[in-house]
Amino acid sequence: MRRILVPLDGTDRATAILPDARRLAGPDGELLLVHDTRAAPADLGQYSESAAAKYLDGVAEALRAQGTSVKTHTLRLDNVAVAIDEAATTFKVDMIAVATHGRNPAERLFWGSIAWRVLAHSPVPVLLRHVERAENPEDDGEGRNRHILVPLDSSALAERALPLARELAAEWNASVSLAQVATSTVTGFPDDPHLDPSYPTPPVVRAARTYLEQFVPRFAGRAQAEVLTGPTAEALVDAVSNRGITDVVMTSHGRTGLARVIFGSVADSLIHQLRCPIMIIPPLALVAE
C-alpha cells in the first residue's frame, strides 16, 4: 500500500495530476487530498473552511467512484509549502504528487513556486508534472504502456533513484532506459580538423555504457542502457521525445533555487520542457532512507 499526498488549489490544472497520483498509489493505495486555505476555488465564492472541505469532498467522491481510496484534509498554515511538507510527515505519506504551472523562475507564480519549495524540503519523493493549461486529466490514460527514463551521472547520489525505478517498473510492467549523457573529458586534438573536441571520445562512450550496463540485470530484463550525447538537459528531452518515455525517475542535488547544481538544474529544465510525470527524490528524502 502506498499513500500519496496531493495538494490542490481548486483549479483544473492542479487536478490534472490525479491520474498520475492514482497510478503511484496503485490499486491498494490511498490518496490524501489537501487544500490550501488561502486558495479557494473560483466557483465557491467567499472562502471558508467548509467551502474548501466541500470542494475536496467533490473531488474525492469522483475518485472513489473510480475505485480509489481517498481521504481529505485542509491546511491552515500561512506557508503552504511548509504545510505540505509537514502534512507529508504527519500523515506518513510515501510520496507527494503536485502539478507545477510556471515555465521559468520568473513566471512561477504561486503554485509553481510552491511546487519547487515543496520539493526543496520534502521528506519523501515528489512527483512533479508541468501543466500549461487545463489539460484533460485522462489524457495520460491508465492503459498506456509505461517506459521509465532514469538519468544517471556516475554518482552514488543519482543511483539512489534506482530502487524506486525498479519498484515502479515491476508494478507497471514498464520498460526502463538507464541513461547517461557522455561528455568530453579531453581538450581535443587541434591537428585533427575532423574531431569535434566537445563530442565524447569513443573510450568515454564505452565507459559510460559499461557503467550503465552494470545496473541492467537489476531490472529483470526490463532495462536497457542508453548513452546520450549533447548538453545534458537537451539530450534527456530528446530521449523522452524519441524513445516513447512516459515517466522520469531521478534524484535532485540542490535544495533551493540558488543551490540547484548538476541534477538540480537538470531537473528544473526537464520539468519545464516536458509534459510527462517526473518523480524526483530530493536530498531530505535521501537522508531519510
C-alpha positions in Angstrom: 0.0 0.0 0.0 1.3 3.4 -0.9 -0.2 6.7 0.4 0.1 9.8 -2.0 -0.3 13.4 -0.8 -1.9 15.5 -3.5 -2.1 19.3 -2.9 -4.9 21.0 -4.7 -5.7 24.7 -5.3 -9.2 24.5 -6.8 -8.1 24.6 -10.4 -8.3 22.1 -13.2 -4.5 22.4 -13.6 -3.9 21.1 -10.1 -6.3 18.1 -10.6 -4.5 17.1 -13.8 -2.0 15.4 -11.6 -4.6 13.0 -10.2 -4.2 10.1 -12.8 -0.5 10.1 -12.0 -1.2 10.0 -8.3 -3.6 7.2 -8.7 -1.1 5.2 -10.7 1.6 5.8 -8.0 -0.8 4.7 -5.2 -1.7 1.5 -7.0 -4.9 -0.5 -6.6 -4.4 -0.9 -2.8 -3.1 2.6 -2.1 -4.6 5.8 -0.9 -4.7 9.4 -2.0 -4.7 12.2 0.7 -6.1 15.3 -0.9 -5.1 18.6 0.8 -6.3 22.1 0.1 -4.6 25.4 1.0 -7.0 27.6 3.0 -5.8 30.7 1.1 -6.7 29.4 -2.3 -10.4 28.8 -2.7 -11.9 27.6 -6.0 -13.4 30.4 -8.0 -16.9 28.9 -8.0 -17.1 28.7 -4.2 -17.3 32.5 -3.8 -16.3 33.8 -0.3 -13.7 31.4 1.1 -14.4 29.4 4.2 -13.0 26.2 5.6 -16.3 24.5 5.0 -16.2 25.6 1.3 -12.8 24.1 1.0 -14.0 20.9 2.6 -16.9 20.8 0.2 -14.6 21.2 -2.8 -12.3 18.4 -1.6 -15.3 16.1 -0.9 -16.5 16.6 -4.5 -13.1 15.7 -5.9 -12.8 12.7 -3.5 -16.2 11.4 -4.4 -15.3 11.4 -8.1 -12.2 9.4 -7.4 -14.0 7.0 -5.1 -16.4 6.3 -8.0 -13.3 5.0 -9.9 -12.4 2.7 -7.1 -9.7 4.9 -5.4 -9.4 5.1 -1.6 -9.3 8.8 -0.7 -9.0 11.0 2.4 -9.1 14.8 2.6 -7.6 17.5 4.8 -7.5 21.3 4.7 -4.3 23.2 5.5 -4.4 26.3 7.6 -0.7 27.4 7.8 0.4 30.6 6.1 3.4 28.9 4.5 1.8 26.5 2.1 5.0 24.6 1.1 5.9 24.1 4.8 2.4 22.9 5.5 2.5 20.4 2.7 5.9 19.0 3.8 4.6 18.9 7.4 1.5 17.1 6.3 3.7 14.5 4.5 5.3 13.7 7.8 2.2 14.0 10.0 0.1 11.7 7.8 3.1 9.4 7.0 2.7 9.6 3.2 5.1 7.8 0.9 5.1 10.4 -1.9 3.8 13.8 -2.9 2.2 14.5 -6.3 1.8 18.1 -7.4 1.2 19.9 -10.7 3.5 22.9 -11.4 2.4 25.7 -13.6 5.2 28.2 -14.2 7.5 28.0 -17.2 10.6 29.5 -15.6 11.6 31.0 -12.2 10.3 34.5 -13.2 6.9 33.0 -14.2 6.4 30.7 -11.2 3.5 32.4 -9.6 2.0 30.9 -6.5 1.5 27.2 -7.2 4.6 26.8 -9.5 6.9 28.2 -6.9 5.1 26.2 -4.1 5.8 23.0 -6.0 9.6 23.8 -6.1 9.6 24.8 -2.4 7.8 21.6 -1.5 10.5 19.6 -3.4 13.4 21.5 -1.8 12.5 20.3 1.7 10.3 17.3 1.2 10.9 14.2 3.4 9.6 12.0 0.6 9.9 11.7 -3.2 7.9 14.2 -5.1 6.2 13.7 -8.5 6.0 17.0 -10.5 4.3 17.4 -13.7 4.3 20.7 -15.7 0.7 21.6 -16.7 0.5 24.5 -19.1 -3.3 24.7 -19.3 -6.4 23.0 -18.1 -5.5 19.6 -19.5 -7.8 16.7 -19.6 -6.9 14.5 -16.5 -7.5 11.4 -18.6 -5.1 12.4 -21.4 -2.4 10.1 -19.9 -4.7 7.0 -19.7 -4.3 4.1 -17.3 -3.9 1.6 -20.1 -0.8 3.1 -21.7 2.4 1.1 -21.7 4.9 2.8 -19.4 8.5 3.5 -20.3 10.7 4.9 -17.4 13.8 7.0 -18.0 16.4 7.0 -15.2 19.1 9.7 -15.8 22.4 8.7 -14.1 25.7 10.6 -13.9 28.1 8.1 -12.3 27.4 9.5 -8.9 26.2 7.5 -5.9 23.5 10.2 -5.3 22.0 9.7 -8.8 22.0 6.0 -8.3 19.6 6.4 -5.3 16.9 6.7 -7.9 17.4 3.1 -9.0 15.4 1.3 -6.2 12.2 3.4 -6.8 12.6 3.0 -10.6 12.9 -0.8 -10.2 9.9 -0.9 -7.9 7.7 1.1 -10.3 8.9 -0.9 -13.3 7.8 -4.1 -11.6 4.4 -2.7 -10.6 3.7 -1.2 -14.0 5.4 -3.9 -16.1 7.3 -1.0 -17.6 10.4 -0.9 -19.8 13.3 1.2 -18.5 16.0 3.3 -20.1 19.1 3.8 -17.9 20.7 6.9 -19.5 23.9 8.8 -19.1 24.9 11.8 -21.1 28.5 11.2 -22.1 30.7 14.4 -22.2 34.2 15.0 -23.4 37.0 14.6 -20.9 39.7 15.8 -23.2 40.8 19.1 -24.6 40.7 18.0 -28.2 43.2 17.4 -30.9 43.7 20.7 -32.8 45.8 18.9 -35.5 42.7 16.9 -36.5 40.2 19.1 -38.2 37.6 16.2 -38.2 37.4 15.9 -34.4 34.9 17.9 -32.5 36.5 18.4 -29.1 33.1 18.9 -27.5 32.0 15.4 -28.6 32.9 12.5 -26.3 35.6 10.2 -27.5 34.9 6.5 -28.1 36.6 5.5 -24.8 34.3 7.9 -22.9 31.2 6.5 -24.6 32.4 2.9 -23.9 33.0 3.8 -20.2 29.5 5.3 -19.9 27.9 2.2 -21.4 29.9 -0.2 -19.2 28.8 1.9 -16.2 25.1 1.7 -17.2 25.1 -2.0 -18.1 26.1 -3.0 -14.5 22.6 -1.9 -13.4 20.6 -3.6 -16.2 20.4 -7.0 -14.5 18.6 -5.4 -11.6 15.5 -4.8 -13.7 14.7 -8.5 -14.6 15.1 -7.9 -18.4 13.1 -4.7 -18.5 16.0 -2.3 -18.8 18.4 -1.2 -21.4 21.5 1.1 -21.3 21.3 4.4 -23.3 24.4 6.5 -23.8 23.4 10.0 -24.9 25.4 12.9 -26.2 25.0 16.7 -26.2 24.1 19.2 -23.4 22.6 17.2 -20.6 19.1 18.6 -20.4 18.6 18.8 -24.2 19.9 15.2 -24.6 17.4 13.9 -22.0 14.5 15.9 -23.5 15.3 14.4 -26.9 15.4 10.9 -25.3 11.9 11.4 -23.9 10.6 12.6 -27.2 12.2 10.0 -29.4 12.0 6.9 -27.2 8.4 6.9 -26.0 9.3 7.8 -22.4 6.2 8.1 -20.2 7.9 8.8 -16.8 11.2 10.0 -15.4 12.7 8.9 -12.1 15.7 10.9 -10.8 17.4 12.5 -7.9 17.9 16.2 -7.3 21.1 17.7 -5.7 20.1 21.2 -4.8 17.6 22.2 -2.0 16.9 25.8 -3.2 17.0 27.7 -6.4 20.5 29.0 -5.7 21.7 25.6 -4.7 20.4 23.6 -7.7 23.6 22.2 -9.3 24.1 19.5 -11.8 21.0 17.3 -11.5 19.2 20.1 -9.6 19.3 22.4 -12.6 18.7 19.5 -15.0 15.5 18.6 -13.1 14.4 22.2 -13.3 15.0 22.2 -17.0 13.2 18.9 -17.6 10.1 19.9 -15.7 9.6 23.0 -17.7 10.3 21.4 -21.1 8.5 18.0 -20.6 4.8 17.2 -20.0 5.4 13.7 -18.6 5.4 12.9 -14.9 8.8 13.4 -13.3 9.5 11.7 -10.0 12.2 13.4 -8.1 13.9 12.1 -5.0 15.1 15.2 -3.1 18.0 15.5 -0.7 16.0 15.2 2.6 14.3 12.0 1.3 17.7 10.6 0.5 18.9 11.3 4.0 15.8 9.7 5.5 16.3 6.4 3.7 
